[in-house]
Amino acid sequence: MRVLGIETSCDETGVAIYDGERGLLAHAVYSQVNLHAAYGGVVPELASRDHVRKLLPLLHQVMDEAGLTRDDIHGVAYTAGPGLIGALLVGAGLGRSLAWTWGVPALGVHHMEGHLLAPMLEDPAPAFPFVALLVSGGHTQLVEVGGVGVYRLLGESVDDAAGEAFDKTAKILGLPYPGGPALAQLAESGDPARYRFPRPMTDRPGLDFSFSGLKTYTLNALRDELAARDDQDQTRADIARAFEEAVVDTLLIKCRRAVREAGVKTLVLAGGVSANKRLRARMDEMMAAEGGRAFYPRPALCTDNGAMIAFAGHQRLAAGQHEGLAFSARPRWPMETLPAIASA
């Protein structure tokens, strides 16, 4: 079965084609970073309009790259939520329209399920069961995964997600948008021994996260240290390193608890923050010490993309799930409400 995947949940337009026998045939992503940089963050109306402009050209590009025509597509999957409502409706409207025109089934895919399953596009792929850490701009969640649609939420952020904290802290440090990658780059030249920031909510039981206080702590540290020191560039780098270490340590501590409580030896990391080099290195070390292994998607599939939507949609369409002519978008959508399928 060949599935066209469409992703338009926020500020990246993604289109891809996944084949159940041959794997990922083609995918393309257009990022709106330059469009939103002047505003320091995503402007929802501008994001929706840019999806309208870019979606059809990307569709033609991917079809040409895969050497396929409309007759070669057996299903269409599109992101139905969570995300920006206007942006979601652009992809949902086109996806449902294409499926009706081509006479194939269509399915709205959960954005975070797409991220969760993205590592399965790699070789080797993780096997069920596992614990997944989903770390993106808007979500930080730990999920016990028994199969596609078999999800148990173990913990989540009670305020800022890790990605939000990275972006907001980068702005505090005077770094350009998008802030997360810029902060990680600055942290590479920082001295890890100069500052130690708190690891929030790690001194108590549970698997929830909180990063808002860490962001405020960083703001106060930067203000105090810049006023007292002459080496301001190095101080910014050292503070960036301390912040990154605190986030990585916090995520690692919670992941170790989660895999032990779930009794599994496989950890999956997905979402934009999972591309962080320091995070990957530390998780590899931790899982090796636990006698297990961590899995990640390639960096290009960590951020929002159509490949993960095509793959997740394929799993459900191939199992017989599909939707009628009506379509909808859901800005909020608990992943644990998704129906299970018999196999991936």
SERODREN-997884 format. One record per residue (C-alpha): residue in three letters; x, z, y. Coordinates in pm, whole numbers, padded with zeros to 5 digits, always signed. Each point is the difference from the previous one (the first is absolute). Example, Ala and Ser with C-alpha at 12.3 -4.5 7.8 and 13.67 -1.06 7.14 Angstrom:
# residues 2
Ala+01230+00780-00450/Ser+00137-00066+00344/
//
This chain:
# residues 344
Met+00000+00000+00000/Arg+00131-00097+00345/Val-00103+00218+00296/Leu+00039-00061+00372/Gly+00069+00323+00190/Ile-00065+00057+00371/Glu+00123+00303+00197/Thr-00107+00066+00362/Ser-00042+00377+00021/Cys+00220+00060+00304/Asp+00278-00198+00168/Glu+00130-00221-00280/Thr-00171-00312-00130/Gly+00077-00050-00368/Val-00101-00270-00249/Ala+00116-00035-00360/Ile-00087-00152-00336/Tyr+00043+00195-00324/Asp-00021-00156-00347/Gly-00072+00227-00297/Glu+00251-00186-00218/Arg+00264-00120+00247/Gly-00004+00287+00248/Leu+00028-00037+00376/Leu-00003-00371+00085/Ala+00030+00015+00379/His-00052+00241+00286/Ala+00046+00003+00376/Val-00031+00267+00268/Tyr-00029-00036+00375/Ser+00088+00315+00195/Gln-00156+00077+00338/Val+00285+00231+00104/Asn+00098-00209+00302/Leu-00363-00021+00113/His-00050+00378+00003/Ala+00352+00105+00108/Ala-00089-00017+00370/Tyr-00273+00261-00058/Gly+00206+00234-00219/Gly-00254-00020-00283/Val-00273-00208-00159/Val-00281-00120+00226/Pro-00296-00055-00238/Glu-00168-00284+00191/Leu+00325-00194+00033/Ala+00070+00055-00369/Ser-00339-00145-00098/Arg+00044-00307+00219/Asp+00347-00069-00137/His-00128+00020-00358/Val-00254-00270+00093/Arg+00280-00221+00131/Lys+00246+00050-00285/Leu-00209+00034-00314/Leu-00086-00365-00070/Pro+00352-00133+00069/Leu+00138+00264-00239/Leu-00259-00099-00261/His+00108-00365+00017/Gln+00366+00103-00013/Val-00044+00208-00314/Met-00213-00261-00177/Asp+00260-00267+00075/Glu+00287+00224-00111/Ala-00173+00071-00331/Gly-00095-00367-00042/Leu-00366+00087-00052/Thr-00338-00127+00117/Arg-00332+00180+00033/Asp-00084-00101-00359/Asp+00294+00207-00125/Ile-00129+00330+00144/His-00219+00213-00226/Gly-00075+00292+00230/Val+00050+00135+00352/Ala+00098+00357+00090/Tyr+00005+00135+00354/Thr+00072+00338+00153/Ala-00331+00172+00070/Gly+00145+00330+00123/Pro+00121+00237+00117/Gly+00130-00142+00327/Leu-00104-00132+00339/Ile-00361-00116-00028/Gly+00041-00319+00204/Ala+00317-00102-00180/Leu-00156+00069-00340/Leu-00304-00213+00081/Val+00219-00303+00076/Gly+00151-00001-00349/Ala-00322+00104-00172/Gly-00200-00273+00172/Leu+00246-00274-00092/Gly+00053+00131-00353/Arg-00370+00019-00078/Ser-00062-00343+00158/Leu+00278-00165-00199/Ala-00127+00151-00324/Trp-00353-00126+00067/Thr+00124-00347+00094/Trp+00229-00027-00301/Gly-00254+00148-00242/Val+00222+00288-00116/Pro-00051+00379-00006/Ala+00115+00217+00291/Leu+00096+00365+00024/Gly+00080+00241+00281/Val+00319+00191-00078/His+00100+00350+00109/His+00309-00027+00220/Met+00170+00309-00144/Glu-00070-00107-00358/Gly+00186-00317+00091/His+00299+00206+00111/Leu-00023+00223-00307/Leu+00009-00297-00239/Ala+00263-00201+00191/Pro+00292+00132-00213/Met-00165-00166-00300/Leu+00099-00334+00149/Glu+00362+00089-00080/Asp+00199-00017-00323/Pro+00009+00253-00153/Ala-00339+00128+00103/Pro-00107+00364-00029/Ala-00228+00093-00287/Phe-00302+00230+00023/Pro-00027+00293+00044/Phe+00202+00079+00311/Val-00008+00182+00332/Ala-00009-00220+00312/Leu+00119+00094+00346/Leu-00173-00226+00251/Val+00180+00013+00333/Ser-00112-00243+00268/Gly-00071+00011+00372/Gly-00340+00159-00046/His+00017+00168-00341/Thr+00212+00251-00187/Gln-00152+00075-00339/Leu+00103+00120-00345/Val-00218-00148-00273/Glu+00000+00055-00376/Val-00060-00342-00156/Gly-00131-00042-00355/Gly-00084-00370+00031/Val-00152-00246+00245/Gly-00280+00195+00166/Val+00090+00326-00178/Tyr+00119+00199+00301/Arg+00017+00369+00082/Leu+00103+00097+00351/Leu+00263+00274-00022/Gly+00083+00040+00368/Glu-00004-00174+00335/Ser+00099+00047+00361/Val-00221+00236+00197/Asp+00109-00157+00332/Asp+00258-00270+00075/Ala+00106-00215-00293/Ala+00374-00038-00058/Gly-00002-00351+00145/Glu-00184+00118+00312/Ala+00252+00281+00043/Phe+00288-00249-00027/Asp-00154-00229+00261/Lys-00091+00281+00244/Thr+00339+00165-00034/Ala+00172-00332+00058/Lys-00194-00031+00325/Ile+00115+00349+00097/Leu+00358-00116-00062/Gly-00053-00304+00222/Leu+00012-00252-00284/Pro-00192-00329+00003/Tyr-00318-00075-00194/Pro-00033+00000-00299/Gly+00176+00332+00001/Gly+00043+00090-00368/Pro+00269-00256-00090/Ala+00175+00056+00335/Leu+00014+00376-00060/Ala+00140-00050-00351/Gln+00268-00230+00138/Leu+00096+00250+00270/Ala+00010+00281-00256/Glu+00270-00183-00196/Ser+00253+00090+00273/Gly-00122+00361+00026/Asp+00183+00307-00123/Pro-00214+00164-00273/Ala+00172+00336+00047/Arg-00062+00041+00372/Tyr-00370+00093-00007/Arg-00244+00120-00263/Phe-00368-00043+00069/Pro-00282+00180-00188/Arg-00152-00143-00318/Pro-00372+00047+00076/Met-00234+00153-00260/Thr+00270+00020-00268/Asp+00012+00381+00005/Arg-00351+00029-00142/Pro-00179-00130-00311/Gly-00183-00331+00006/Leu+00066-00368+00048/Asp-00140-00068+00348/Phe+00221-00118+00287/Ser+00021+00068+00372/Phe+00236-00185+00233/Ser-00154+00061+00344/Gly+00192+00325+00052/Leu+00327-00164-00102/Lys-00055-00264+00267/Thr-00051+00273+00262/Tyr+00309+00186-00124/Thr+00201-00320+00045/Leu-00132-00045+00354/Asn+00104+00352+00095/Ala+00341-00033-00164/Leu+00068-00327+00180/Arg-00100+00144+00336/Asp+00217+00309-00043/Glu+00304-00175-00145/Leu+00012-00289+00247/Ala-00009+00251+00286/Ala+00295+00192-00147/Arg+00228-00278-00126/Asp+00193-00296+00138/Asp+00009-00207-00322/Gln-00361-00111+00036/Asp+00018-00313-00217/Gln+00154+00192-00289/Thr-00245+00285+00050/Arg-00291-00244-00035/Ala+00154-00136-00321/Asp+00054+00350-00138/Ile-00357+00102+00081/Ala-00131-00320-00161/Arg+00201+00086-00313/Ala-00132+00356-00004/Phe-00358-00125+00033/Glu+00044-00258-00276/Glu+00160+00257-00231/Ala-00288+00239+00061/Val-00262-00263-00085/Val+00188-00122-00307/Asp+00058+00355-00127/Thr-00366+00087+00050/Leu-00117-00307-00190/Leu+00253+00066-00277/Ile-00102+00364-00045/Lys-00366-00093-00026/Cys+00070-00289-00239/Arg+00202+00225-00230/Arg-00289+00245-00010/Ala-00248-00279-00068/Val+00183-00160-00294/Arg+00057+00341-00156/Glu-00365+00103+00041/Ala-00123-00335-00134/Gly+00248+00009-00288/Val+00123-00357+00055/Lys+00346-00156+00028/Thr-00089-00295+00221/Leu-00031+00006+00378/Val-00120-00299+00201/Leu+00071-00029+00373/Ala-00185-00256+00209/Gly-00095-00071+00361/Gly+00213-00082+00302/Val+00199+00326+00003/Ser+00101-00056-00364/Ala+00247-00262+00128/Asn+00207+00280+00158/Lys+00345-00008-00165/Arg+00059+00373+00022/Leu-00338+00076-00156/Arg+00066-00236-00292/Ala+00345+00141-00068/Arg-00121+00359-00002/Met-00302-00079-00219/Asp+00223-00181-00250/Glu+00224+00307-00020/Met-00294+00237-00038/Met-00173-00200-00273/Ala+00325-00045-00191/Ala+00043+00379+00004/Glu-00359+00028-00131/Gly+00079-00239-00285/Gly-00222-00271+00146/Arg+00008-00297+00236/Ala-00131-00107+00338/Phe-00146-00348+00058/Tyr-00043-00188+00328/Pro-00111-00344+00112/Arg+00260-00224+00163/Pro+00027+00066+00376/Ala-00205-00312+00085/Leu-00291+00143-00201/Cys+00018+00352+00149/Thr-00172-00098+00323/Asp-00349-00152+00001/Asn-00009-00329-00191/Gly-00231-00233-00185/Ala+00191+00024-00329/Met-00113+00356-00068/Ile-00362-00095+00078/Ala+00016-00306-00226/Phe+00142+00213-00283/Ala-00245+00287+00039/Gly-00286-00247+00031/His+00116-00182-00313/Gln-00015+00321-00204/Arg-00361+00059+00095/Leu-00123-00360+00001/Ala+00154-00061-00342/Ala-00190+00307-00123/Gly-00327-00154+00118/Gln-00047+00185+00328/His-00121-00205+00296/Glu-00237+00017+00295/Gly-00301-00196+00121/Leu-00029-00213+00311/Ala-00026+00301+00228/Phe+00331+00144+00116/Ser+00101+00304+00199/Ala+00303+00176+00140/Arg+00068+00372-00020/Pro+00225+00166+00260/Arg-00001+00309-00225/Trp-00016-00023-00378/Pro+00111+00278-00240/Met+00204-00164-00275/Glu-00118+00243-00266/Thr-00351-00151+00029/Leu+00120-00331-00146/Pro-00130-00092-00347/Ala+00243+00000-00291/Ile+00079-00303-00211/Ala+00094+00008-00366/Ser+00355-00136+00046/Ala+00234-00136+00265/
//
